[in-house]
Amino acid sequence: MKPTKLLQTLAASGLFLAALTAHAAPSGISASAFTPLVTSGSLPDTPAARVDANTAASPFSGVVSLNIRYDGQSFICSGAMITPWHVLTAAHCVDTDGNGSLININQAGNDVRAVFNLSNTVGDPGRAIVTANRVDMHSDYEGFGNCPAGVNGFCVNDDIAIVRLNQAAPVGAAIYDMYSGAVNEGTTFTMVGYGTTGDGWNGYTANSANFRIKRSGQNVFDFAETNDEANFSAASAEEVWYADFDGVLPNGTAVDTFCDPSVLGVAVCGASLGNTIESNIGGGDSGGPSFVMVNGQYQLAANNTFGFGMGISPRGGFGDGLGGILLNSYRDWITATAVPEPGSLALIGVALAGLGLSRRRKA
């Protein structure tokens, strides 16, 4: 038995807090004194231990931060390169009113920029900032939490978007294949992004998202939610993944939230990865990738789009929940949308044919 419509239950009980919405950030992309992303376990693990090296040799060199600007505001999200010109991210990152209104990048003052981090040296081409010339949002996305007509509750499905850049990614940026295998409960995801960091005991660190600092961590996919357009029918496609942030509180109590049957109505006791591996996500990680490892390569299985507090520890700490979108359900849309412009075809050399079965990773 699987729990269904978890967020509806949490929202009704007052426990649901917020999506992983983009965090306000300075309009510039200069280096920051902040020390951000994926929240770590507890000491001796720290957020500093999760920082990526920002080199072309890093397997996460194709994970970018996104700067979204409109109405005089500036926001940060994360994303992953799926072709040399396309970034896969979350729809709510490019939704300007929470009701599925796609940002108009042709309007003065509005833009979406991908920030690459293949180097920590100012002026290096690997630190390019590339502006988008097109943004596409999945047609079923109607705003974070909004359900299709006739469906009651709080729906987080369909939260994906693709950002098309006006030039190819810097040489050396990884291009990620879509994972074509089954993603089952118990699968370990490697999550990467630029968002708010913290740790399992103290929760999130204030104002800690950073365009230039990405971190990684892992969690176990505990259960899925099905298609909201099908009113969450058990026979419909799995679209949303959920996990909890397992750990040991300062008083020695072990926390595995979903294993408590009073939370979901059924015990979902997923594996805990331990203090130095298990992670949560934070604001600004929205749209960032969840990878699985295949033959020594990271492949895209999901993205990261929301988190919710359970009141067990400070917000972002042990016991909280997280999740995102399972990409296999959206493969056809992604393949149809991430199509290069005609002038770029010669540079690719082959058609996308299932989005990246021909690997274009550069080192």
N, C-alpha and C positions, 0 to 999 in steps of 0.2 A: 504494500500500500504506500502510495506517495502522497505527501501533503500537496494541496492545490491552492492556488490563489493566496499564497502566503502574505503578500503585501496588503491584500484586502483585510486580512485578519489583523495584521499589525496596525494598519491605519485605524481600524475600528477601535482597537484597544488603546490607541494613543501612543504606541511604541514606535511607530514609523516616524523617522525624523526628516530625512532629506535625501534627495538624489545626490550623486556625485556631480553637482553642478560646477561649471567653470568658476574659478575664483578670480576676483578682481586682481589685476596686476598692473604694474607701471606700463605706460604706452611704449616705452623703449624696450630694447632687448639687451641692455647692458648687463654686465655681471652684477650679481646681488650678494648681499651679506647673508641672506637667508640660507639655511641649511635644510632643504626639504627631503620626500615621496612616500613610497610604500612603508607602512609602519612596521617596525621590527618587533621582536619578542620582548623579553626583559633582560636585564643585565645578566651576563656580560655582553649579550647582543645589543647593538645600538644602531640607529639610523645611519651613522657614518660607515658602518660595515657593509652597507647595501649599495654604496655609490658605484655607478658604472665608470669605467676608465675613460670614456669619451675618446675612443680611438677607432679607426677603420677596422681594426682587427677584432673589435668587440662584436659578439653575436647580436648585440642590440644597437648597432650603428644605424639601423633603419627605423628605429623608434624615435619619433620627432616630438617636440612640443609644438603646440599650435597657439598662435596669438590671434584671437577673434576680437575685432573692434567694430563697434557700432554705437550710435547715439551718445558719443562722447565717452563710452566705457571701453575697458580693455579686459579681456579674460584669457585664462590659460586652460588648455586641455592637452591631451596626448593623442598620439596616433601612430600607425605603422604603415610603412611603404609596401604596397602590393604590386605596383609597377614602378618604373622610374619616374612616373608623373603623377601617381595617385596615392593618396593617404586615406586609409580606412580609419574612421573615428566614430564618435557618438553623435546621433542626430541632435540631442539636446544641447550640444556645444554650439550648434549653428542655428538654433531656434531662438528668435529674438523676443518672443513674448510668452513662452511656455505653452503655446497652443499649436505648435507645428508651423510657425511662420518662419520660413527660410530666410536667412540673412540675404539682403540684396547687395552684392559686392560691387554693383555698378553705381550705387548711390554714394555721393561724396562723403568722405569720412568713414566709409565702411570697407573693411577688407579682412581677409583671412591669410595668415602667413605661417609657413612651416619653418621651424627653427631646427637646423641640423647641428649635431654635436659629435663630429668625427675627430675633433681636436679641442684642446683647451688653450690653444695659442690664438690670441686675438689677431685677426687678419688672415688666418688660414682659410683656404677655400672650403674646408670641411666644416666651418662654422657658418655656412651660408644661411641667409634668410630669404626664402623664396615665396613670392606672393601667388595666391590662387587666382586662376581665371575662370573657374567654375566650381560650384558646390552643389552636390545632389544629396537630398534627404530621402530616405525610404518613404514610399507613398502611403504606407499604412501607419506611419508615425504621426500622431495628432497632438503631440505635447506630452511631456513627462507626467505619467500618472493617468492620462486621459484614455478612456476605453472606447472601443467602437460603439456605434449606435446599438442599443439593445443589450449591451453588456454592462453590468453594474460592478463597481469596485474601483481598484487602483491598478492600472495597467502600465507595465514598464517595458512591454514588448516593442520590437521593431525599431529600437533606438540605435540605428546605424546611419552613417552618412559617408560620402566619399568626396574628398577635396582634390580637385585637379589643379596641378601646379602649372605655372606659365613657362617653366623650364625643367629639365630633368634634374633629379637629385644629384648631389656631388658624387664624383667618382669614389667608390668605396662604401657607399651607403648600402646596407643589406636590403634586398628585396625579398619579401617573405611569401612562400607558398601557402596556399590554403590547405589545411589538414583535411584529407578525404576520408579518413577512417571514422569509426563510431566513437563518439565521446560519451562515455558512460559514467554514472555515479561512481565515485572513487578515483577518477582520473585526477592526476596532479597537474595543476596549471602553474606555469611560471608567468607572473604578472610584472609588467614593466611600465613605468610612467614618471611624470614630472610633478606629481601633486604633493599635497600636504603630508608631512611625515609625523612621526611620533613613536611611541612604544606601547606595549601591551599593558603596562602598569599605569602610565601617566596620560595615555590618550594622545590626541593630536597636539602638535606644536603650532602655536598661532602664526599665521602669515608665513608659512614655510614652503609654499609652492615656488618653483624656480624654473625658468625657461632653459637653463643650462645644466641642471643637475637631474639626472635620472637615476632611479634605483630599481632594484628587482627583488622579488620575494616569491614564495610559493604558497599555495593553499590547495585543499582537496575539494573538488566539485562534489557537493553532498547530494543535491537533488535538482530536478528541473521542473519548470512550469511550461505548459503547452500553449498552443496558439490562441490568442485572445479573440481573433476574428472568428474562431470556431467555438467561442464561449468556453475555452479551456477544456474542450473534450479530451478525454484520455487517449482517444485514437488519433488526435491531431499531432502535428510536428512539435517537438520540443524546441522552444525558442529562448528561454531564460534559464540561466544557471544561478545557483545559490551555494554559498559556503558560509561557515562561521569561523571566527578567529579564536582558535583553541589556545589555551595556555594555562599557566599556574599563577594565581593571584599572590600578592605579597603575604597573605595569611596562610599560604600553602594549599588553598582550595584549587583543585583542577576544574577548569571550565570547558565544557563541550555543550554549547547552548542547545543545538538541535537534537542532542541525545536525550534531552528532558522532554518526555511526552506531553507535559503540560504546555509547552511552547507551541508545538505544531499539531498536537492531537495524536501524534505517532512519533516514536523514537527513531531519529535518523542519526545513527552514531558513526560518523565518518572518522577516518584516521586522523590523528594529530601528527604533524611533521616535526614537532619539537621546537624548542625555543629559538634555535639559530636558523630555522628555515621558515616556519609558519609566519604568515604575514597578513596584514589587512591593507586596504587601499584608502586613499583620502581624496579630498576635493582637488581637482586638477588632474587626477589620474583618469578622468572620464575619457573614453575613447581609446585608451591605451590597450595594448594587446595582452591576451592570455594565450601562452604558447604551450604546445606539447612537443616533446623531443622525438624526432624520427630519424634514425640512422645518423645521429650526431648533429642534426640540424633542427633549429626551432621552426615549427610550422604554426600558423594561425588557426586556433580552434575557437576562440571567443574574443569578445572585448569586455571592458570593465566599465560599468555605467552607474552603479548606485551602491550606497551603503546605508545601514540603519543601526541605530543604537538600541541596546537591550537593557541599559541601566545597571549593568553588572559592574562596570568600571567606568572611568572617565571616557567620554565620547571618543571612539576610535580604538579603544583598548580591548583587552581580552573579553570575549563573549559577544561582541558586536557581529553583525552580519554584513555580507557583501555579495555582489553578483554582477551579472551583465548578460550579454546576448551571445547565444550559441550560433556561430556563423554558418554552419552547414545548412540551416533552414533558409538562409538568404543567399546561397551560392549563385543561383540563377540571376538574381538582381545585381549582385556584385560583379559577376562576369559581364553582364550587359552594360553596366554603368562605367566600369573601369576600362573603357575602350580608348586607345590613343587617337589623337587627331591624325588625319591622313599623312601629314608631313613627318610624323614620328614613326611610321610603320617601318621604314627602312632601317631605323636604328634598332628596332626590336628584333627584326629578322624572322620572327615566328608569330603566329596568332596566339592570343591568350589561352585558348583551348582549355578551359577549366580553371583559369586563373593561376598560372604559375606552375604547371606540371613541368615546364621547362624552367629550371632555376636560373636566375640572373643575379645571384649573389656575387658581389665584387669584394675583393680583399686587398 
